[in-house]
Amino acid sequence: PPGGGRPRPPPLTIVPEQATVKRNERCTFELSYRPSSDAPLPEGLELSCKIINGRSYRLKVLGRGRRPQLAFSTRDLDFGPCFVVKDGMAPQTASLLLTNNDEHEVNFELQLDPVPWLSASAPRAVLAPGEQSEVSLTFSPAAVGKHETRLRFLVNGLWVVAVRVGGEGCEMRFELAEPSDQRVHFGAVRPKQPATRSITLVNRSRREVEVSALEAAEALRAKSVALTLGGEGATQATVRPRGSVQLLLRFAPEARIPRFSQPVVLQVCSLARPLLLVDGSCIAMDVKLEADQVAFGQVMLGSKVTRRVMLQNNGDLPSAFKLDPSDLAPDFSVSPVKGFLQPNEDVNLAVTFHPAALNRDIRYERVPITVDGQEPPRLTLTGMCVDAEAQPQELRFETRVREPAAQSVEISNPSQTLWRISPVLVDEAWSGAEVLEIPSGESAAYHITYSPLAMTRDGEEHEGSAFFPLPDGSAILYRLWGTAEAPAPSSEVVQTVACKEAHTFSLAVGNWLKEPQRFRVELRAPEADPSTQLKGLDSLDVPAGGARDYSLGFYAYKPGVTEVEVHFVNERNGEYVFHRLRLEAEPAGGQSTIEM
């Protein structure tokens, strides 16, 4: 050895170093060679086996150490230019592959001086023959500049293999080619009149960048703005150093869009980069219903319910609207059916449900409201119509024909609003006020008058009903019954007249119908003296709703009392009026006085 020191013992061991072998037995010695380097064993090295009181045997020992066959994919790993890592960015990674090409198991220990910009890890450190281990390296420079270090591997605890690892930190410069493109202004656009803008983005970095506009495109899509990178609908691109890419914006609104201002934020190497601001608007009609469906529920036949729905003009331009009443007939009506709305103005449409027939499912689907310059808003109306049940209380009337008789019913209003009810009286024999007002939380009396125009025959009655449609969709129904007796005399005349003189009596005859009537005149005087004369026309025509006088002539030849009834009979329906007269004839006085 150098320096003249004592020579190192060779890396050989023998076990056992001495032993006793009995007669007819054997003994095995194990010789082990554990080299610590690739140097050969000393030349002329011999192993001597000496038998006490016997012979000696010499064995020549030869050997040389060999390094483990652990192969590295590279001994110089360079990351090249990499972006300075900031919050949200993904660092650069690389792999170093170690392969055991030896016939024996190999182990290694990873040794890295602590540096803030590099980290390394290995999933396994013991490799059987033919196995591999992938060492992961992460390069995350925190500052601009070059970085270099040595990654050491201690193999089998004896040999050190060094791998150079280097890289360079650089700034990411992905920006607008023209600073004036920081604000993209579309202005006020009309529907279906698209506008397009093109912006150039430049990569002034020393490394390519991965750009994603997926989130920005999704945000702009709600504003009817389509965003693409490089065309053909792409939202991702890879831009090489000193390269560029076109950012295309297309604003194609189909309807009104209020003025908006939307930032465009791109993901550049997983880092959010706000690059520009897009603003614009679409001026158009925007007339819409506050609710596009109105359900009325259950309403009784003959009743009606009103609901209000608001029609709003949220657009930028004034607009006229119109509904076709025939689209709603016969079960619904709307007021007003047309109008004009200024921007930001609204109107309440009063929708009234007045079912024309019994039906459990009345449905008017998507009734259009015509609006200038846009698709019509559509209104769906639903409801059901049921029959009203009569009250257990019945109203019965008795009177002479064409003479009124009145009764009243109480109607209560339990709601918080004033009720204006329009009662419906069935049969012309009954009448009442057209409108009944009931204050909230109170009751009101409704007067029903029975004025029959025709007499009822024996055992018969006039039948009618009083229907009260309530604003809540319910109703109250009363059955009406009436008996009309024969009329009383229109007049009773009692008069004393002289015999043998002609007398005329005027009798007024009225027409209670709304059409002309012809009356047959009947003079009923069964006990009249045959010498008494009653004369008049056989018929009388009276205009509708009018009256005429009938002249009755009377002549008596001798004193006496004549009772007569003059009946005016309508031959078509048998209705009549009559006058009763009692005429007393006195003896006639002198014709004149002749003086002699």
Phi, psi and omega in degrees: 000156181296147180085354175078017179285180178292138181292144178288143177292146179294151182285057180237144173224148177229136183225127351280163179280334174214154183200162177247129183245118180282169183296136180066022178241170178233157178222132181254129176253138180251122181255121182244140180237117180236086182287145176254002176205180180267016179285146180283164174292151181305142180293136178084012180290130181230153176247125185250128178246109186252130178258128183296132180059028181213202184280167176239143181239135180243134178238127178278130183248125178236147177179160179210139179285148178228135178292149177297143182273068177260113185264139177252138179295332176200153174252002181216102183251118182241120178285340182073196179291129178225148183290142174299126187282129175238170181302128180098345180270150177267129178288167178277142180234156176210164182235143175241121186260125177250131182234132177271103178265008182274171177270353183238163177295141181233138173236154180217159178234128183274124182236117181227125175295136183295114174231143186287344187261359183221139173223149182220148178207148179232132182289333181212144183242000177238122184241126172284166179306128179087351181278163181230160176220131182257115180270122181268131179241134180239123182251115182226081181291138179260354181212160177288137179140173180272148181225139180207142176204175179244131176256118186255142177238118176268110187264126180053023178073007186236312187255140178252126176244124182257137176239126179281133177234127181216170178181175182224132176273134180219159180279146174270124181232084175244115192209177178288139176293326179239117179302336181291347179276009180296337177234119178255116186249114178273337182076200180267116185248143175277154177302142177061027173234081188293153175231142185234142175227143179236129181235135179266127176250134186241139173260104179262019179273172177268005182221151178292154181237146174260121185245134177231128178246022185297312181292321179295320179295322179294320179293322181282336181299328178294341178259014181065029176250123177263131181241132175223154175250111177080004177089175178060029174076007182287144176239006177225148181204153172247121184248119181287166178303137180066012179265179182216165177214148181267128174260115184255130178239127180232115181262109184228075182285147176258341182211181183297137175227120178300161181302134182226159175221112189238120176288146177255111182246117179261151174266108181249110184053046178068010179250129181289125180233105173288122186249324184205173181233131180249130176224158180171184179199163175233114180270129184193174172290142175211070178263125183216160178271142176297324175218133184264009178215133179234121179252124183265344182072214187267127178230139182279149179301131182091347177264175178208151180226140180243131173239152180246136177230137186269132173254121188244142172253096179267007184275190183257354186233148175292153185211145173263149177228158182202140173243147176266112182303333181293338177290343184251344183288150003260004190263342183228158171212156184228143175220129357279159180268351176205161181180187183221130183241128172280163176304138180064025176249154179221164179218143177269122175267121178272109181260121183249130178257113179228080187301140183268343182206161178295128181196127181280346182218091176258121187217126175242105188272132168048058176288124186281145170246109185290126180230135180295131169081012177202169175295139184290133168297149184236140185239131177252128182240134180224155176182177176221150182241127178235160181276146179279145176263135182291148176292149179296334179280126176253145179257124181243136183236144174223130180195170173281152181303137179067018173242133186283150170221136188236147170219167181225154176232152180261130176241129182257146177242099180276358185277181180261007181233160177290136177256134171241105186257139175249093182295153178240117178255122181263129183094130185290353179288341183246149179213162179190179180296146181288330183228138175240120178260131180232115177298158181297136178073012182234180178235158178218149180266138176245125184266128180246127182249131178258112180231081185288140177261356180220147179284153174265141179282169181302130179079001180250160179219154168282138181239134178209188179208155175240116185248127181244097178284118183269150182297342180273007178094347176273182182203159175238132183233127175245138171274137181242136178229138182220142176241124180249116181271175180298151184288157172278161178302139177292331176200158175233118183252124176236118186209148177252130183228164180272147177288161174059029172226143179278132180233145179235133179243133180262122181244124181279131179236120180259153177252114183273357181261167178265027177213154181298149177232142171250124181253138170272133184263126178240126176259110185251101178222074187294334183255014181290145177294139181300338181278352181273137182247131173239123184227144176185174179293153179280341181213163181214126177261128181238128180293164182300129178066009183251196181210152177219155178264138177252130181264121179250121178268140183225134178214123180242133180271340181214161182297151179160174181249129178241122175252127184220145172244128178258109182259134175247107191248131172276114186290340182283322184239355177081359179286151184206163167231159180208159175239144181245127181236142173232107186247124180252120180266126179258162178301145182286144176280182178293152179286318178194169179250125180252117180274133182258000000 
